[in-house]
Amino acid sequence: SQQGEEDPQALSIQEGENATMNCSYKTSINNLQWYRQNSGRGLVHLILIRSNEREKHSGRLRVTLDTSKKSSSLLITASRAADTASYFCAIDIIQGAQKLVFGQGTRLTINP
Amino acid sequence: GAGVSQTPSNKVTEKGKYVELRCDPISGHTALYWYRQSLGQGPEFLIYFQGTGAADDSGLPNDRFFAVRPEGSVSTLKIQRTERGDSAVYLCASSLFPGGNTGELFFGEGSRLTVL
């Protein structure tokens, strides 16, 4: 499968702690994106990192990309109860005809 | 509207019936995508439109599924002879066509289809 594989499948931490989610993939990519989904409905784009970038920040989010290991990580610092959601990585495959391939997701629970 | 709009939000139908799901993308977005998501899974690609034409329909599971975008804006996903296995949330997304790589997708809230 070309899709990203997230790890862990589920993560439960205390409010204020940092949450780290990982994504691995098998093919060459143009970019990798992270999305958030609440309650199984619409996904919201969080961050896009291009294949020539190694790290990117957006507020409390930090994303890294290692193309040699074909892996990415999403770090959420100082977590809040409102961060409880499912997080998906999605890859834009080179020569993949402009479509994103999503992984299975990590279900993050922040305990107050 | 400001975002991607999908109707209906929920659809319950009986096995064998025909259903249509509608997507109204963000104005000016030339690229439109349909995904399907089953419980506990990630979104699964179905079809991608660039303007009026289906640029990639490789994700449609069989010939019971068909999608159109006749004027390059609103799209309709059509499912014939529905089966219980078609039950899922159908997600629509749109994006500005970047002329190369796939950029950020803007998703609607989805249409939850239940086939009894």
Interface residues (C-beta under 8 A of the other chain):
Chain A: Q3 N30 N31 Q33 Y35 G40 R41 G42 L43 V44 H45 L48 R50 F88 D92 G96 A97 Q98 K99 L100 V101 F102 G103 Q104 G105
Chain B: V4 A31 Y33 Y35 Q37 L39 G40 Q41 G42 P43 E44 F45 Y48 Q50 A55 D56 V89 L91 A93 F97 G100 N101 T102 G103 E104 L105 F106 F107 G108 E109 G110
